[in-house]
Amino acid sequence: MAKSLCLFPESQRASYKDILEKLPERRRAVMSALIAEVDGLTTQEICNRLNWPINRVSGRISELKEAQLIEASGKTRRNDLSGRPVTVWKVTA
């Protein structure tokens, strides 16, 4: 995790580290995946990285979004399974 946090300024790294320590395990895993990817990730990409089923990730996305820890990046990417454009998620600044 420390490697991925190096992408952010010192003040943000400390803030993300504090947030991660307080999150339940599954939310922490999803948040860590998003922190590690500057360009953001789709829900399916998070599933692939964590080797989790979609229903485990989509619930965590909703929880993190409600907590205002992540947001839609305004970008979309084509889903490999459906071929449709899907939301790219990113951590909030």
C-alpha positions as CSV (number, residue, x, y, z in Angstrom):
1,M,0.0,0.0,0.0
2,A,2.8,2.5,0.8
3,K,3.9,2.3,-2.9
4,S,0.5,3.4,-4.1
5,L,0.2,6.2,-1.6
6,C,3.5,7.7,-3.0
7,L,1.5,9.0,-5.9
8,F,-0.1,11.6,-3.7
9,P,1.3,14.6,-1.8
10,E,2.4,14.1,1.8
11,S,-0.7,15.7,3.3
12,Q,-3.0,13.5,1.2
13,R,-1.0,10.4,2.0
14,A,-1.4,11.0,5.7
15,S,-5.1,11.7,5.2
16,Y,-5.7,8.5,3.1
17,K,-3.7,6.4,5.6
18,D,-5.9,7.7,8.5
19,I,-9.1,7.0,6.5
20,L,-7.9,3.5,5.5
21,E,-7.2,2.5,9.1
22,K,-10.7,3.3,10.1
23,L,-12.5,1.5,7.3
24,P,-13.9,-2.1,7.6
25,E,-11.8,-4.6,5.7
26,R,-13.7,-4.9,2.5
27,R,-14.2,-1.1,2.1
28,R,-10.4,-0.7,2.8
29,A,-9.6,-3.2,0.0
30,V,-11.7,-1.3,-2.5
31,M,-10.4,2.1,-1.4
32,S,-6.8,0.8,-1.6
33,A,-7.4,-0.4,-5.1
34,L,-8.7,3.0,-6.1
35,I,-5.9,4.9,-4.4
36,A,-3.4,2.7,-6.3
37,E,-4.8,3.7,-9.7
38,V,-4.5,7.4,-10.5
39,D,-6.8,7.1,-13.5
40,G,-9.5,5.4,-11.5
41,L,-11.2,2.0,-11.9
42,T,-14.5,0.7,-13.0
43,T,-16.5,-1.6,-10.7
44,Q,-15.5,-4.6,-12.9
45,E,-11.8,-3.6,-12.9
46,I,-11.9,-3.5,-9.1
47,C,-13.5,-7.0,-9.1
48,N,-10.7,-8.2,-11.3
49,R,-8.0,-6.7,-9.1
50,L,-9.4,-8.1,-5.9
51,N,-10.7,-11.4,-7.4
52,W,-14.1,-10.7,-5.9
53,P,-17.6,-11.1,-7.3
54,I,-19.4,-8.0,-8.6
55,N,-21.9,-8.0,-5.7
56,R,-19.2,-7.8,-3.1
57,V,-17.6,-4.7,-4.8
58,S,-20.8,-2.9,-5.9
59,G,-22.0,-2.7,-2.3
60,R,-18.6,-1.3,-1.1
61,I,-18.8,1.3,-4.0
62,S,-22.2,2.4,-2.7
63,E,-20.9,2.7,0.9
64,L,-17.8,4.6,-0.1
65,K,-19.7,6.9,-2.4
66,E,-22.3,7.6,0.4
67,A,-19.4,8.4,2.8
68,Q,-18.1,10.8,0.1
69,L,-14.7,9.0,0.0
70,I,-15.1,8.2,-3.8
71,E,-16.9,9.8,-6.7
72,A,-17.6,9.2,-10.3
73,S,-14.6,10.6,-12.3
74,G,-16.7,11.9,-15.1
75,K,-15.0,9.4,-17.4
76,T,-16.3,6.1,-18.7
77,R,-14.7,3.0,-20.0
78,R,-16.1,0.1,-22.0
79,N,-16.9,-2.9,-19.9
80,D,-15.2,-6.0,-21.2
81,L,-18.2,-8.2,-20.4
82,S,-21.1,-6.1,-21.6
83,G,-19.4,-3.8,-24.1
84,R,-21.2,-0.9,-22.6
85,P,-19.7,2.3,-21.2
86,V,-19.4,2.2,-17.4
87,T,-18.5,4.7,-14.6
88,V,-14.8,5.1,-13.7
89,W,-14.6,5.7,-9.9
90,K,-11.9,7.8,-8.2
91,V,-11.0,8.8,-4.7
92,T,-12.2,12.3,-3.7
93,A,-9.6,14.9,-3.4
